[in-house]
Amino acid sequence: MKEGGTLMIYPKNCLIIDIGNEQIKIADLVRNKDNVKINKFAVIPTPGNCINDGIILDKVTLNNTIKATLKEERFKNKRVVFTITSSKVITREVDFPNLKPKKLRPVIENNAAEYFPVNLSEYILDYVITDTVEVNGEKTLKVSIIAALTSVVQEYVSLADLMDVKLVGIDYAGNSLTNFIKKEKIEGISMILDMGSESTMVSIMVNDVLKFNRNLSFGTGLLLDCIMNHFEVNKIEAIRISKERPLLNIEQDENPYLSNDISSSMNQILNGVARLVDYYTSRNQDKIESIFIVGGGANIYGIEEFIEKFFDIKTKLIKDFNSVKGSNNLGNVEGFFSNVIGAAYSEINLVPRTIAEGVHSQSRKRTSLLLVILVAVSLVAAFGYFQGKNIALERKKEQLEQDIAAANEVQNIKLDYETLRNRLAYREKIMEASKSSSEQFVAVLEVMEKQMPSDVFYLSLTDTGTSLEISCVAKDKLTVAKFIETLKGMDFSDVYVPAISESGTEEDPNSFITFSVSCKY
């Protein structure tokens, strides 16, 4: 898990770039307290096969395209911020005690595995406090935690290097959109839909406080495909047709021709949105009062009426931005720039701090090496608890240290470390969490190591002297049941589950279950 740069603030004057599947949006702007002033802007088509789901596939072509536009339009600003829309960026909304920032970050990092069922060593983590509320007389922080796949972020860092610009920030589009809505001063309980070609960002806000944010990996490109197939035109022409012709079938008994296919595609998008709304309302009492739409897909003819009829909620296209001085200078491309404007106010920075401060590739490599070395050092301390039982593990650790010293490439080090980490994960958790060296406890752990399901992950194990207390994460209820059944077959007088909670739904592939088990000796 690598650290982002929450403590860093983007320059007031910078060049913000949003690379979408269909359009690249660029703006040289100046941030003020309540709005931004746009000095220059450009919208250009994204070259084919260069980006997918926010993942850069061809940074050379992107570099040539963007640099040519910057030169032609005479952009002078060299301080760049990217805002990314991708399913490889995961968000979670979590409550924490009212801690100071220096204490909050370690708590978030130490507990992040509970919220993200992924290998966090492959992700960059950052967070933003969205609200402070009082519960039972005590203040609680509402925190939005963001985890971005490091390999995705690295491609944007490499693109900035090719462009010969200073990369000062990378924001997540969901956070950019939230900041944009705050500056638009929308009141009440609202859902904001950022209608992109290949994705649909869903945000729910109560006044200016973010309550929920998720990204669907499909968008209005579904409609454009229907138009291209029917009229036998390219995507640019299909976009023009979607804006000018009433192809959405608002009344199901009318226009039964092409509009049925178009309407079915839109229904597919809105059904995905509805599932997220159901998930949110099942956990909150807030009833959505209004829907606002932005993004390139928001310009489809009749989309406001169609969404309003689908949800039976008042729907409005956001235009004439309050957050931009003289917003008329954006003209008919205004809807493309919501994320660009919001990114100017971001407190999220997914760029590792050393890179954002101007340290280039060699420093980044040293940072990665330091991460691996620190892990190895932590293993040295942990081995002291089980020195007599871990001779084989000690040899593996020494081998890892030799590999670190000899390796020339960070990727080789990572592969070696991952191999050892996977083999030692169970013991490492034991050594980090356990306070006991009793023969009885050690004997139980040896049996558990052999018999426990491989897809149960341990958060903590504590020997109280009379019982073994375990906190775990599992992928589904069946795995939990197998785990409990295995424990009951061991030499315990009693096994019971004092707490269990599920994150997500059974249909959600990213859902997981957190639970604790008490095993009496």
Secondary structure as the mmCIF struct_conf table of DSSP 4:
data_model
#
loop_
_struct_conf.conf_type_id
_struct_conf.id
_struct_conf.beg_label_comp_id
_struct_conf.beg_label_asym_id
_struct_conf.beg_label_seq_id
_struct_conf.end_label_comp_id
_struct_conf.end_label_asym_id
_struct_conf.end_label_seq_id
STRN STRN1 LYS A 2 GLU A 3
TURN_TY1_P TURN_TY1_P1 THR A 6 LEU A 7
BEND BEND1 LYS A 12 LYS A 12
STRN STRN2 ASN A 13 ILE A 19
BEND BEND2 ASN A 21 GLU A 22
STRN STRN3 GLN A 23 ARG A 31
BEND BEND3 LYS A 33 ASP A 34
STRN STRN4 VAL A 36 PRO A 45
HELX_LH_PP_P HELX_LH_PP_P1 THR A 46 PRO A 47
TURN_TY1_P TURN_TY1_P2 GLY A 48 ASN A 49
BEND BEND4 CYS A 50 CYS A 50
STRN STRN5 ILE A 51 ASN A 52
TURN_TY1_P TURN_TY1_P3 ASP A 53 GLY A 54
STRN STRN6 ILE A 55 ILE A 56
BEND BEND5 LEU A 57 LEU A 57
HELX_RH_AL_P HELX_RH_AL_P1 LYS A 59 GLU A 72
TURN_TY1_P TURN_TY1_P4 GLU A 73 ARG A 74
STRN STRN7 ARG A 79 ILE A 84
TURN_TY1_P TURN_TY1_P5 SER A 87 LYS A 88
STRN STRN8 VAL A 89 PRO A 97
BEND BEND6 ASN A 98 ASN A 98
HELX_RH_AL_P HELX_RH_AL_P2 PRO A 101 TYR A 115
BEND BEND7 VAL A 118 VAL A 118
HELX_RH_3T_P HELX_RH_3T_P1 LEU A 120 GLU A 122
STRN STRN9 TYR A 123 VAL A 135
TURN_TY1_P TURN_TY1_P6 ASN A 136 GLY A 137
STRN STRN10 GLU A 138 LEU A 149
HELX_RH_AL_P HELX_RH_AL_P3 THR A 150 MET A 163
TURN_TY1_P TURN_TY1_P7 ASP A 164 ASP A 164
STRN STRN11 LYS A 166 TYR A 172
HELX_RH_AL_P HELX_RH_AL_P4 ALA A 173 GLU A 184
TURN_TY1_P TURN_TY1_P8 LYS A 185 LYS A 185
BEND BEND8 GLY A 188 GLY A 188
STRN STRN12 ILE A 189 MET A 195
BEND BEND9 SER A 197 GLU A 198
STRN STRN13 THR A 200 VAL A 206
TURN_TY1_P TURN_TY1_P9 ASN A 207 ASP A 208
STRN STRN14 VAL A 209 LEU A 216
BEND BEND10 SER A 217 SER A 217
TURN_TY1_P TURN_TY1_P10 THR A 220 THR A 220
HELX_RH_AL_P HELX_RH_AL_P5 GLY A 221 PHE A 231
TURN_TY1_P TURN_TY1_P11 GLU A 232 GLU A 232
HELX_RH_AL_P HELX_RH_AL_P6 LYS A 235 GLU A 244
BEND BEND11 ARG A 245 ARG A 245
BEND BEND12 LEU A 248 LEU A 248
BEND BEND13 ILE A 250 GLU A 251
TURN_TY1_P TURN_TY1_P12 GLN A 252 ASP A 253
BEND BEND14 GLU A 254 GLU A 254
BEND BEND15 TYR A 257 TYR A 257
HELX_RH_AL_P HELX_RH_AL_P7 LEU A 258 THR A 281
TURN_TY1_P TURN_TY1_P13 SER A 282 ARG A 283
STRN STRN15 SER A 290 VAL A 294
BEND BEND16 GLY A 295 GLY A 295
HELX_RH_3T_P HELX_RH_3T_P2 GLY A 296 ASN A 299
BEND BEND17 ILE A 300 ILE A 300
TURN_TY1_P TURN_TY1_P14 TYR A 301 GLY A 302
HELX_RH_AL_P HELX_RH_AL_P8 ILE A 303 PHE A 311
TURN_TY1_P TURN_TY1_P15 ASP A 312 ASP A 312
BEND BEND18 ILE A 313 ILE A 313
STRN STRN16 THR A 315 LEU A 317
BEND BEND19 ASP A 320 ASP A 320
TURN_TY1_P TURN_TY1_P16 ASN A 322 SER A 323
STRN STRN17 VAL A 324 VAL A 324
TURN_TY1_P TURN_TY1_P17 LYS A 325 GLY A 326
HELX_RH_3T_P HELX_RH_3T_P3 SER A 327 PHE A 337
HELX_RH_AL_P HELX_RH_AL_P9 SER A 338 ALA A 343
TURN_TY1_P TURN_TY1_P18 ALA A 344 TYR A 345
BEND BEND20 VAL A 351 VAL A 351
HELX_RH_AL_P HELX_RH_AL_P10 ARG A 353 ALA A 356
TURN_TY1_P TURN_TY1_P19 GLU A 357 GLY A 358
HELX_RH_AL_P HELX_RH_AL_P11 SER A 361 PHE A 383
HELX_RH_3T_P HELX_RH_3T_P4 GLY A 384 LYS A 389
HELX_RH_AL_P HELX_RH_AL_P12 ILE A 391 ALA A 406
BEND BEND21 GLU A 409 GLU A 409
HELX_RH_AL_P HELX_RH_AL_P13 VAL A 410 ALA A 433
HELX_RH_AL_P HELX_RH_AL_P14 GLU A 439 GLN A 451
BEND BEND22 MET A 452 MET A 452
TURN_TY1_P TURN_TY1_P20 SER A 454 ASP A 455
STRN STRN18 VAL A 456 ASP A 463
BEND BEND23 GLY A 465 THR A 466
STRN STRN19 SER A 467 ALA A 474
BEND BEND24 LYS A 475 ASP A 476
HELX_RH_AL_P HELX_RH_AL_P15 LYS A 477 LYS A 488
TURN_TY1_P TURN_TY1_P21 GLY A 489 GLY A 489
BEND BEND25 MET A 490 ASP A 491
BEND BEND26 SER A 493 SER A 493
STRN STRN20 ASP A 494 SER A 503
BEND BEND27 GLY A 504 GLY A 504
TURN_TY1_P TURN_TY1_P22 GLU A 506 GLU A 507
TURN_TY1_P TURN_TY1_P23 PRO A 509 ASN A 510
STRN STRN21 PHE A 512 LYS A 520
#
